[in-house]
Amino acid sequence: MKARKIIEEKLENGCVIAGNYPARKDGYLIVERNNKTVYLHRYIYEQVYGEIPTGKVIRHTCNNSSCINPKHLACGTQKDNIQDEIIRGTFVRGEKNGMAKLTKEKVLEIRKDNTHTYKQLADIYHISPSVAHNVKMEKTWRFL
């Protein structure tokens, strides 16, 4: 696919948005490069700063997943990225996570339940026995 010129929209906070690239539901922009779909912010980072080391992520210091301003992009670990979200208050956990099958109330019910097996809990709450075990043993939902 032939690369198209990026039409930039500059926002007051210094963010730069590629106005001619559609955003995914999560706000990230994607582009085709060398027959692969890549995130536009990662592509921009590599053009400006060089290759991204294996296992590293590109973080948005501005907290705007659509931003491609190289000054707002930083290389780091997934742990760094999560720490950024925790500091900003944007880290989703528990039932705020769109993939969660349980609610806070159901987790507390599972933890109090001393009569059912993990398999029975799994059937009752429509989860896997391993999820029931991890909830019961406080390996997940530890923040409650």
C-alpha positions as CSV (number, residue, x, y, z in Angstrom):
1,M,0.0,0.0,0.0
2,K,1.4,3.4,-0.9
3,A,2.1,5.7,2.0
4,R,-0.1,8.7,2.2
5,K,0.9,12.1,3.5
6,I,-0.1,12.8,7.0
7,I,-2.4,15.7,7.3
8,E,-1.7,17.0,10.8
9,E,-4.2,18.7,13.2
10,K,-2.4,20.5,16.1
11,L,-4.3,20.8,19.3
12,E,-3.8,23.4,22.0
13,N,-2.1,21.0,24.3
14,G,0.6,20.2,21.7
15,C,-0.9,16.9,20.6
16,V,-0.7,16.2,16.9
17,I,-3.5,14.2,15.3
18,A,-3.3,12.7,11.8
19,G,-6.6,14.0,10.5
20,N,-6.7,11.8,7.5
21,Y,-6.2,8.5,9.4
22,P,-9.3,7.0,11.1
23,A,-9.1,6.1,14.7
24,R,-10.0,2.7,16.1
25,K,-12.5,2.4,19.0
26,D,-9.6,2.7,21.4
27,G,-8.4,5.9,19.7
28,Y,-5.2,4.5,18.2
29,L,-4.5,5.2,14.6
30,I,-3.2,2.5,12.3
31,V,-1.3,2.4,9.1
32,E,-0.2,-0.2,6.5
33,R,3.6,-0.4,6.2
34,N,5.4,-3.2,4.4
35,N,2.2,-5.3,4.2
36,K,1.7,-5.1,7.9
37,T,-0.8,-3.1,10.0
38,V,1.1,-1.0,12.6
39,Y,0.2,1.7,15.0
40,L,0.9,5.1,13.6
41,H,2.4,6.4,16.8
42,R,4.9,3.5,16.8
43,Y,5.7,4.2,13.1
44,I,6.3,7.9,13.8
45,Y,8.5,7.1,16.9
46,E,10.7,4.8,14.7
47,Q,11.0,7.5,12.0
48,V,12.2,10.0,14.6
49,Y,14.1,8.1,17.2
50,G,15.0,4.7,15.5
51,E,14.0,1.1,16.1
52,I,11.9,0.2,19.1
53,P,13.7,-2.4,21.2
54,T,12.0,-5.8,21.4
55,G,9.5,-6.0,24.2
56,K,9.2,-2.2,24.6
57,V,6.0,-0.2,24.1
58,I,5.6,3.4,23.0
59,R,3.8,5.4,25.7
60,H,1.8,8.6,25.2
61,T,2.9,11.1,27.8
62,C,-0.1,13.2,26.9
63,N,-2.6,10.4,27.6
64,N,-4.0,10.9,24.1
65,S,-3.9,7.6,22.1
66,S,-4.5,9.4,18.8
67,C,-1.5,11.7,19.3
68,I,1.5,11.3,17.0
69,N,3.6,14.2,18.3
70,P,7.1,12.7,18.7
71,K,7.6,14.9,21.8
72,H,4.7,13.2,23.4
73,L,5.9,9.6,22.7
74,A,8.3,7.8,25.0
75,C,9.7,4.3,24.9
76,G,9.2,2.1,28.0
77,T,7.9,-1.2,29.4
78,Q,4.4,-2.3,29.7
79,K,4.8,-1.8,33.5
80,D,5.8,1.8,32.8
81,N,2.7,2.2,30.7
82,I,0.4,0.8,33.4
83,Q,2.1,3.0,36.0
84,D,1.3,6.0,33.8
85,E,-2.3,5.0,33.8
86,I,-2.4,4.5,37.6
87,I,-0.9,7.9,38.1
88,R,-3.4,9.6,35.7
89,G,-6.3,7.6,37.2
90,T,-7.1,6.1,33.8
91,F,-6.2,2.5,34.7
92,V,-9.3,0.3,34.4
93,R,-9.6,-2.7,36.6
94,G,-12.4,-4.8,38.0
95,E,-15.8,-4.4,36.4
96,K,-14.7,-1.2,34.6
97,N,-12.7,-3.5,32.4
98,G,-14.8,-4.2,29.4
99,M,-13.8,-7.9,29.5
100,A,-14.9,-8.5,33.1
101,K,-17.5,-11.1,33.7
102,L,-17.8,-10.4,37.4
103,T,-18.8,-7.5,39.5
104,K,-17.4,-6.4,42.9
105,E,-20.5,-7.9,44.6
106,K,-20.1,-11.3,42.8
107,V,-16.3,-11.4,43.7
108,L,-17.1,-10.8,47.3
109,E,-19.8,-13.5,47.2
110,I,-17.3,-16.0,45.7
111,R,-14.8,-15.2,48.4
112,K,-17.3,-15.8,51.2
113,D,-18.7,-19.0,49.7
114,N,-17.3,-22.0,51.6
115,T,-19.9,-24.6,50.3
116,H,-19.2,-24.9,46.6
117,T,-16.3,-26.3,44.6
118,Y,-14.5,-24.2,42.0
119,K,-16.4,-26.0,39.3
120,Q,-19.7,-25.3,41.0
121,L,-18.8,-21.6,41.4
122,A,-17.8,-21.5,37.8
123,D,-21.2,-22.9,36.7
124,I,-23.0,-20.4,39.0
125,Y,-21.1,-17.3,37.9
126,H,-20.5,-18.4,34.2
127,I,-16.8,-18.3,34.6
128,S,-14.0,-20.9,34.4
129,P,-13.0,-23.0,37.4
130,S,-9.5,-21.4,37.2
131,V,-11.1,-17.9,37.4
132,A,-13.1,-19.0,40.4
133,H,-9.9,-20.3,42.0
134,N,-8.0,-17.1,41.3
135,V,-10.8,-14.9,42.7
136,K,-11.1,-17.1,45.8
137,M,-7.4,-17.1,46.4
138,E,-7.2,-13.4,45.8
139,K,-4.8,-13.7,42.8
140,T,-7.2,-11.5,40.9
141,W,-9.3,-8.6,42.1
142,R,-6.7,-8.1,44.8
143,F,-7.6,-4.4,45.1
144,L,-10.9,-5.4,46.9
